[in-house]
Amino acid sequence: MSTMTATGQKSWLVTTLLCFFLGMLGVHRFYVGKIGTGILQIVTFGGLGIWVLIDFIMILVGSFKDKQGLALAR
């Protein structure tokens, strides 16, 4: 029995790079369609860096999802 996970169209690599370089501005969240939390990250400077760090780790381990709840495409 296969345990396939639905994969969205947003790139894992692009999301990782956006989070690393522009994470404090929430650009990676805008990219995956999470506009509301992207705005919150701008206002809070990425939760003073903590929120960005958590997002970055989640992206690296593959648990970060797009707006539709789909995994990022590798």
C-alpha positions as CSV (number, residue, x, y, z in Angstrom):
1,M,0.0,0.0,0.0
2,S,1.4,3.4,-1.0
3,T,1.3,6.5,1.2
4,M,1.4,9.2,-1.4
5,T,1.1,12.8,-0.3
6,A,-0.6,15.3,-2.6
7,T,1.9,17.8,-4.0
8,G,1.1,21.3,-5.0
9,Q,2.7,23.4,-7.7
10,K,4.9,25.6,-5.5
11,S,8.5,24.8,-5.6
12,W,10.3,23.6,-2.4
13,L,13.6,25.2,-3.6
14,V,12.1,28.6,-4.4
15,T,10.2,28.6,-1.0
16,T,13.4,27.7,0.8
17,L,15.4,30.4,-0.9
18,L,12.7,33.1,-0.3
19,C,12.5,32.2,3.4
20,F,16.3,32.3,3.8
21,F,16.8,35.6,2.1
22,L,13.5,37.4,2.5
23,G,11.9,35.6,5.4
24,M,11.7,38.6,7.7
25,L,9.3,40.1,5.0
26,G,7.2,37.0,4.8
27,V,7.8,36.7,1.0
28,H,7.8,32.9,1.2
29,R,4.3,33.0,2.7
30,F,3.1,35.3,-0.1
31,Y,4.6,32.8,-2.6
32,V,2.7,29.8,-1.3
33,G,-0.6,31.9,-1.1
34,K,-0.7,32.6,2.6
35,I,-1.3,36.3,2.2
36,G,-2.7,37.0,5.7
37,T,0.2,35.5,7.6
38,G,2.6,37.1,5.1
39,I,1.3,40.5,6.1
40,L,1.7,39.5,9.8
41,Q,5.3,38.6,9.1
42,I,6.0,42.0,7.6
43,V,4.4,43.8,10.5
44,T,6.3,41.7,13.1
45,F,9.5,41.4,11.2
46,G,9.0,37.6,11.0
47,G,8.0,37.3,14.6
48,L,11.3,39.0,15.5
49,G,13.1,36.1,13.6
50,I,11.6,33.3,15.6
51,W,8.6,32.7,13.2
52,V,11.0,32.8,10.2
53,L,13.3,30.2,11.9
54,I,10.4,27.9,12.6
55,D,9.1,28.3,9.0
56,F,12.6,27.6,7.6
57,I,13.0,24.4,9.6
58,M,9.5,23.3,8.6
59,I,10.3,23.9,4.9
60,L,13.6,22.0,5.2
61,V,12.0,18.9,6.8
62,G,9.1,19.0,4.3
63,S,6.2,19.8,6.7
64,F,5.5,23.3,5.3
65,K,2.3,23.4,3.2
66,D,0.8,25.8,0.6
67,K,-2.5,27.6,1.1
68,Q,-4.4,24.5,-0.1
69,G,-2.6,22.3,2.4
70,L,-0.5,20.6,-0.2
71,A,3.1,19.7,0.1
72,L,5.7,21.7,-1.8
73,A,6.9,20.2,-5.1
74,R,10.5,19.0,-4.9
